[in-house]
Amino acid sequence: MDATNQTETAQPTPEQLLKLLDVQLAGARGKRAGKSRNRATFLVAGILFIIAATGIALFVAGQLLAELQERGALRPSASQTEDSR
């Protein structure tokens, strides 16, 4: 009888199993929540980078066009103005 008592006490009770499962599920939820926050941060940072890069590209293109206009490279030549008349 002593051997059966030891095997019965070694096995956890249903309440202990439920508590253990709750702890494991809470840990898994915490890990998933952390990953979700990291993913959202990464996506927001990526979108902000794309917007900033687009703004910089538009600024550089505007500066190049302004420089070309100052040099006269974008002014229509005499032959182009006569063709449009």
N, C-alpha and C positions, 0 to 999 in steps of 0.2 A: 504494500500500500504506500509505502514511503516513496517508491519510484513514480507512481502515478501522481502523487501530490507535487513532485518536482516538475513533471512535464506540464501539469496544469498551471502552475505558477509561472513557468517560463514563457508560456504563450500569453500575449497581451489580450486584455479584455476588449470587447467591442468598443467601449467608451475610449479606451486608450488608442485603439486604431483610428477612431474618428478624429481624436485630437491630433494624432500624428498626420493624418491626411489633411486636416485643416491647416496645420503648420506648413506642410509641403506645398499646398495650393497657394497659400499666402505668399510664400517665397517665390513661386513661379510667377504669380501676378506681379509682384514687385519687380522681377527681372524684366518682364514684358513691358511694364510701364516705363522703366528706365530706357529700354531700347526704343520705345515709341517716342519718347521725348527727344532722344538723340536724333532719331530719323527726322522728326519735325524741324529741329534746329538745323540739320544739314540741308533740308529742302529749302527753308527760308533763306539760309545763307547762299545757296546756289541761285535762287531767284534774284536776290539782291546783287549778287556778282554779275549776273546777266544784264540787269538793268544798268548798273554802273558801267559795264563795258560798252553797252550800246550808247549811253550818254557820252562817254569819252570818244567813241568812234564818230559820233555825229559832230562833236566839237572839233575834232581834227579835220573832218571833211569840210566843215564850214570855214575853218582857217585856211585850208588849201584853196578853196574856191575864192575866198577873199584875196589871197595872195595872187592867184591867177588873174583876177579882175584888175588888181593894181598894176600888174605887168602888162595888161592889155591883151593877154592871150585869149580871153573870152569875148573880146569885142568882135563883132562881125566885120569881116573884111569888106572892101568896096564891092567885090564881085557878088558876095552873098546879099548885100543890101539891094543891088540892082536886080537880082533874080527875084527877090520878093516883091518888087514893084509891079 
